[in-house]
Each structure stands twice: as C-alpha cells, then as structure tokens.
C-alpha cells in the first residue's frame, strides 16, 4: 500500500446515520490495509433542519459541502447516502465504489397503512412518499417531518404515522413498531439504502483501491436508477420531483427497474417496468425508461409545467 494512503481522510456528515455509514466504510478500508480518519462536516441540509426539503432544493443539499472538502483537497474521500447525491456526477469527482445495498423499503412507524383512520395524519419530509401515499389514500392528511432519525421518532402524530427508511432504522439499531411498505406499494427513492463513496476523478491510485471494495450488483442497480432520474431532471429543470425508482438484479443476467412519476398531490401517478441484460448499457436502460414515461405515458408536458 502506498505511503500516501496510510491515513485517508474521509469526509462525512455528522448525523448518527452518516457516521454509521462512514465508520462501516472505514472498517472495509482497514480490511484492505488502509488506515483512515473521519472528518465531520455540516451540510446545508443540516443547517436548515426546519425547512421542508422540497423548498431548499432537495437533491444535493446534504452532499455539497462534503464533496467540496474532497475537491479542495481537505479530504481524500466522501461517504454519502447514495440517495442524497444529484443524479449527474459532479465535475472533478467520481463514485469509486458502492457498498452492498441494504433494505430499500420504507416503513410506517405508528399506525399501519390499513389501520390509519380516514383523515389521519402522516408526517414525512419527502414529496415522493407523500405523493404515493396520497395516490393510495387520498383521505390522508400530511405534515412536514425533518430532523435526525431519533428526533423524527418523537414526532409521530396521534393516531397517525411517520414514514422512514427501513435501512436507517436497522443501521442505528432502533426497534420501533413499524409496518413495512412493499415496493409494490411505495417505490423507494433513487439510491435508497446504498452507500456511495466519492474521490477525485483524477486520483487513479484511490480509484484502484475503491474498485476492490465495489459491490458490482449494487453499482449496476443504482446507476440505472440514477440515469432514470437524470433524464427526468433534464426535462423538469433539476427541481425536486415526486419520483421513485428501484432496480434489482434478477439472477446472473438481468437487471429489472421499476419507476414512477407523480404529481405532488398524488392525483396523477404513472408507473412502469423495464428489463435489460446485465451485459448491456445499464444507464441507457434507465434513460429509456424515463423517455417512455415522458413521451409514451404523456408526462413530459406535465413535468414541464410542474
């Protein structure tokens, strides 16, 4: 191992979940013979903890400062929740590896979906979650939800529920009474439950190290999802969208991706599935699925006006 990599500086947010992710990756680096140190950074999303995500830009607000620390040389690597990354790569950076994806499903904490009374309140900071639940249950009421995992668990509305990522709860060792939402009910956010590690795009030695830690099935699936979101964002101007996508590897030869686009109020929702050979152009599959939803399912004009 090169001397320059005996103490790799890893940029991470300081939330409990972000630190879990960074420490998990650091242990994998250690297994490869590379020592590291964590550098905790406060993101824009952390500073604006009381503002709904869709009002402050959504994608990228938890990643920009962490990425900047790598670009300016303060750190060597950045560890992210893949769902927090903008769908198009930031110039100067490359995703060197993905860790094996966890359970990408969402859960309701409080009441189950079927037990929520008419007009019950569901708290969520995600327009994706809100739109899909409103599509299924237009009678529900919604309120915003921000804060770290522990804070959110204290904000369950009386007789209602909050929506959270199953992987986040599991990774922090929490055990609230929760009701898992199947992906047939609630498609996850692009990259949900995957951990992405970025380095400088010209750092060849680091890229070689990260390549040995990359979980290839996770990379294939998340890159298909990210390509889908990128294609949609080009139409809608990059704003936050009620969009979900989930790709899975089927056996040794096939990638399957299911995706949806909705209106913020859940009154309009379209959902489609696409499949491609693993040996094929996987990002292109995601782009083609976006094109189908935009053109064949008539969502292009809808998104342009959203």
C-alpha positions as CSV (number, residue, x, y, z in Angstrom):
1,X,0.0,0.0,0.0
2,X,1.4,3.4,-1.0
3,X,2.6,5.6,1.9
4,X,0.2,8.4,0.9
5,X,-2.8,6.3,1.8
6,X,-1.8,5.3,5.3
7,X,-4.2,7.8,6.8
8,X,-7.0,8.5,4.3
9,X,-9.2,11.5,5.3
10,X,-12.9,10.6,4.9
11,X,-15.5,13.4,4.7
12,X,-18.8,12.7,6.2
13,X,-21.8,14.5,7.7
14,X,-22.1,14.3,11.5
15,X,-25.5,12.7,11.8
16,X,-25.6,9.4,13.6
17,X,-26.6,7.6,10.3
18,X,-23.9,9.3,8.3
19,X,-21.3,8.4,10.9
20,X,-22.5,4.8,10.8
21,X,-22.0,4.7,7.1
22,X,-18.6,6.3,7.2
23,X,-17.4,4.0,10.0
24,X,-18.7,1.0,8.1
25,X,-16.7,2.0,5.1
26,X,-13.6,2.8,7.2
27,X,-13.7,-0.7,8.5
28,X,-13.7,-2.0,4.9
29,X,-10.8,0.2,4.1
30,X,-9.0,-1.2,7.2
31,X,-9.6,-4.7,5.9
32,X,-7.8,-3.6,2.7
33,X,-4.9,-2.4,4.7
34,X,-5.7,1.3,4.6
35,X,-6.0,3.4,7.8
36,X,-8.4,6.4,7.8
37,X,-9.7,9.2,9.9
38,X,-13.2,10.8,9.7
39,X,-13.7,14.5,9.1
40,X,-17.2,15.6,10.2
41,X,-18.8,18.3,8.1
42,X,-22.1,20.2,8.5
43,X,-24.2,20.3,5.3
44,X,-26.7,22.9,4.1
45,X,-29.4,20.4,4.8
46,X,-28.3,20.0,8.4
47,X,-28.2,23.8,8.9
48,X,-31.7,24.2,7.5
49,X,-33.2,21.4,9.6
50,X,-36.6,23.0,10.0
51,X,-37.3,23.8,6.3
52,X,-39.1,21.2,4.0
53,X,-36.6,19.5,1.7
54,X,-38.5,20.4,-1.5
55,X,-38.3,24.1,-0.5
56,X,-34.5,24.2,-0.3
57,X,-33.6,22.2,-3.4
58,X,-33.8,18.6,-2.3
59,X,-31.1,16.7,-4.2
60,X,-27.5,17.6,-3.3
61,X,-28.2,19.7,-0.1
62,X,-26.7,17.0,2.1
63,X,-23.7,16.4,-0.2
64,X,-22.3,19.7,-1.5
65,X,-20.1,20.7,1.5
66,X,-18.9,17.1,1.9
67,X,-18.0,17.0,-1.8
68,X,-16.3,20.4,-1.6
69,X,-13.9,19.0,1.0
70,X,-12.7,16.4,-1.4
71,X,-12.4,18.8,-4.4
72,X,-10.3,21.3,-2.4
73,X,-8.0,18.6,-1.0
74,X,-9.1,18.8,2.6
75,X,-10.2,15.2,2.4
76,X,-9.5,12.2,0.1
77,X,-12.9,10.6,0.1
78,X,-16.6,11.4,0.8
79,X,-19.1,8.9,2.1
80,X,-22.7,9.6,1.2
81,X,-26.1,8.0,1.3
82,X,-26.5,7.4,-2.5
83,X,-30.0,8.9,-2.4
84,X,-28.5,12.3,-1.3
85,X,-26.4,12.7,-4.5
86,X,-27.5,14.6,-7.5
87,X,-28.1,12.2,-10.4
88,X,-25.4,13.6,-12.6
89,X,-21.8,13.3,-11.5
90,X,-20.2,16.5,-10.0
91,X,-17.3,17.6,-12.3
92,X,-14.0,16.5,-10.7
93,X,-15.4,13.7,-8.7
94,X,-16.2,10.0,-9.4
95,X,-18.1,7.4,-7.4
96,X,-15.3,4.9,-6.8
97,X,-17.4,2.3,-5.0
98,X,-20.8,1.4,-3.6
99,X,-21.2,-0.7,-0.5
100,X,-23.7,-3.6,-0.7
101,X,-27.2,-2.1,-0.6
102,X,-29.4,-2.6,2.5
103,X,-33.2,-3.0,2.6
104,X,-34.5,-0.1,0.4
105,X,-38.1,-0.3,1.6
106,X,-39.9,2.4,3.5
107,X,-41.8,1.8,6.7
108,X,-44.7,3.5,8.6
109,X,-43.9,4.0,12.3
110,X,-47.1,4.4,14.4
111,X,-50.1,3.0,12.6
112,X,-50.1,0.6,9.6
113,X,-51.5,1.9,6.3
114,X,-54.7,-0.2,6.6
115,X,-55.2,0.9,10.2
116,X,-55.0,4.7,9.6
117,X,-58.4,6.2,10.1
118,X,-59.9,8.4,7.4
119,X,-58.2,11.9,7.7
120,X,-55.4,10.6,9.8
121,X,-52.1,12.5,9.7
122,X,-48.9,11.2,8.2
123,X,-45.6,13.1,8.8
124,X,-42.9,13.0,6.0
125,X,-40.4,15.3,4.6
126,X,-40.5,13.5,1.2
127,X,-42.8,14.5,-1.7
128,X,-42.1,11.1,-3.2
129,X,-43.6,9.4,-0.1
130,X,-46.4,11.9,0.2
131,X,-47.5,11.5,-3.4
132,X,-47.5,7.7,-3.3
133,X,-49.5,7.6,-0.1
134,X,-51.9,10.2,-1.4
135,X,-52.4,8.1,-4.5
136,X,-53.3,5.1,-2.4
137,X,-55.2,7.0,0.4
138,X,-56.4,10.5,-0.8
139,X,-58.2,10.9,2.5
140,X,-54.9,11.2,4.5
141,X,-53.5,14.5,5.8
142,X,-49.8,15.3,5.6
143,X,-47.4,17.4,7.6
144,X,-43.7,18.0,7.2
145,X,-41.1,16.0,9.0
146,X,-37.4,16.9,9.4
147,X,-34.5,16.1,11.8
148,X,-32.3,13.1,12.5
149,X,-33.7,9.7,13.0
150,X,-34.1,9.9,16.7
151,X,-35.8,13.3,16.5
152,X,-38.3,12.0,13.9
153,X,-39.3,9.1,16.1
154,X,-40.6,11.6,18.7
155,X,-42.9,13.3,16.2
156,X,-45.4,10.5,15.5
157,X,-48.8,12.3,15.1
158,X,-51.5,11.0,17.5
159,X,-53.5,8.3,15.6
160,X,-51.2,8.7,12.6
161,X,-47.7,7.7,11.5
162,X,-44.3,8.9,10.2
163,X,-42.6,7.4,7.2
164,X,-38.9,6.4,7.4
165,X,-36.4,4.3,5.6
166,X,-36.2,0.8,6.9
167,X,-32.4,0.7,6.4
168,X,-31.9,3.8,8.6
169,X,-33.8,2.3,11.5
170,X,-31.9,-1.0,11.2
171,X,-28.4,0.6,10.9
172,X,-28.9,2.6,14.1
173,X,-30.1,-0.4,16.0
174,X,-33.5,1.0,16.7
175,X,-36.6,-1.1,17.1
176,X,-39.8,1.0,16.8
177,X,-43.0,-0.7,16.0
178,X,-43.0,-0.3,12.2
179,X,-45.0,-1.5,9.3
180,X,-43.0,-2.3,6.1
181,X,-44.3,-0.9,2.9
182,X,-43.7,-3.3,0.0
183,X,-42.1,-1.8,-3.1
184,X,-45.3,-2.6,-4.9
185,X,-47.0,0.0,-2.6
186,X,-44.1,2.5,-2.2
187,X,-41.2,2.7,-4.7
188,X,-38.1,3.9,-2.9
189,X,-36.0,7.0,-3.6
190,X,-33.3,6.5,-6.2
191,X,-30.3,5.0,-4.4
192,X,-32.1,4.4,-1.1
193,X,-30.2,2.2,1.3
194,X,-27.0,2.3,-0.8
195,X,-23.8,3.9,0.4
196,X,-21.7,5.7,-2.3
197,X,-18.0,6.7,-1.9
198,X,-16.6,9.5,-4.0
199,X,-13.0,10.5,-4.7
200,X,-11.3,13.0,-7.1
201,X,-11.7,11.8,-10.6
202,X,-8.0,12.1,-11.3
203,X,-6.9,10.2,-8.2
204,X,-6.1,7.0,-10.0
205,X,-4.5,5.3,-7.0
206,X,-7.5,5.9,-4.9
207,X,-9.8,4.7,-7.6
208,X,-7.9,1.5,-7.8
209,X,-8.3,0.9,-4.1
210,X,-12.0,1.7,-4.2
211,X,-12.5,-0.6,-7.2
212,X,-11.6,-3.6,-4.9
213,X,-14.4,-2.6,-2.5
214,X,-17.1,-2.0,-5.0
215,X,-20.3,-4.1,-4.8
216,X,-21.0,-4.7,-8.5
217,X,-24.7,-5.6,-8.3
218,X,-25.4,-2.5,-6.2
219,X,-23.5,-0.3,-8.7
220,X,-25.4,-1.7,-11.6
221,X,-28.8,-1.2,-10.0
222,X,-28.1,2.3,-8.5
223,X,-26.6,3.6,-11.7
224,X,-29.7,2.5,-13.7
225,X,-31.8,4.4,-11.2
226,X,-29.6,7.5,-11.3
227,X,-29.7,7.6,-15.1
228,X,-33.5,7.5,-14.9
229,X,-33.6,10.4,-12.5
230,X,-31.0,12.4,-14.5
231,X,-33.1,12.1,-17.7
232,X,-36.2,13.3,-15.8
233,X,-34.4,16.2,-14.2
234,X,-33.3,17.5,-17.6
235,X,-36.9,18.0,-18.5
236,X,-38.0,19.4,-15.2
237,X,-35.0,21.7,-14.7
238,X,-33.4,19.7,-11.9
239,X,-36.0,20.5,-9.3
240,X,-37.2,18.0,-6.7
241,X,-39.7,15.6,-8.2
242,X,-42.2,13.0,-6.8
243,X,-40.2,10.2,-8.3
244,X,-39.3,6.7,-7.2
245,X,-37.2,4.0,-8.8
246,X,-35.9,0.6,-7.8
247,X,-33.7,-1.7,-9.8
248,X,-32.9,-5.3,-8.9
249,X,-30.6,-7.9,-10.3
250,X,-32.6,-10.9,-11.4
251,X,-30.3,-14.0,-11.5
252,X,-27.0,-13.6,-13.2
253,X,-28.0,-12.0,-16.4
254,X,-30.9,-9.5,-16.0
255,X,-31.5,-6.1,-14.4
256,X,-35.1,-5.0,-13.7
257,X,-36.0,-1.5,-12.9
258,X,-39.4,-0.2,-11.9
259,X,-40.1,3.6,-11.7
260,X,-42.8,6.1,-11.1
261,X,-43.5,9.8,-11.6
262,X,-46.4,11.6,-9.8
263,X,-47.9,14.9,-9.1
264,X,-47.2,16.4,-5.7
265,X,-50.7,15.8,-4.6
266,X,-50.8,12.2,-5.8
267,X,-53.7,12.7,-8.1
268,X,-51.5,11.8,-11.1
269,X,-49.1,8.8,-10.9
270,X,-47.6,6.6,-13.6
271,X,-45.5,3.6,-13.1
272,X,-43.6,1.3,-15.5
273,X,-41.1,-1.5,-15.5
274,X,-38.1,-2.2,-17.8
275,X,-35.6,-5.0,-18.1
276,X,-32.1,-5.3,-19.6
277,X,-29.2,-7.7,-19.8
278,X,-26.5,-7.0,-17.2
279,X,-24.0,-7.1,-20.1
280,X,-25.9,-4.3,-21.8
281,X,-25.8,-0.5,-21.3
282,X,-27.5,-0.3,-17.9
283,X,-27.6,3.5,-17.6
284,X,-29.2,3.7,-21.0
285,X,-31.9,1.4,-19.8
286,X,-32.8,3.9,-17.1
287,X,-32.7,6.7,-19.6
288,X,-35.0,4.8,-22.0
289,X,-37.5,4.2,-19.2
290,X,-37.6,7.9,-18.4
291,X,-38.2,8.6,-22.1
292,X,-41.1,6.1,-22.2
293,X,-42.7,7.7,-19.2
294,X,-42.2,11.2,-20.6
295,X,-43.4,10.5,-24.2
296,X,-45.5,7.4,-24.3
297,X,-47.2,8.0,-21.0
298,X,-47.6,11.7,-21.5
299,X,-45.6,13.1,-18.6
300,X,-43.3,15.4,-20.5
301,X,-45.8,18.3,-20.6
302,X,-46.9,17.6,-17.1
303,X,-43.4,17.9,-15.6
304,X,-42.5,20.9,-17.7
305,X,-45.4,22.7,-16.1
306,X,-44.8,21.4,-12.6
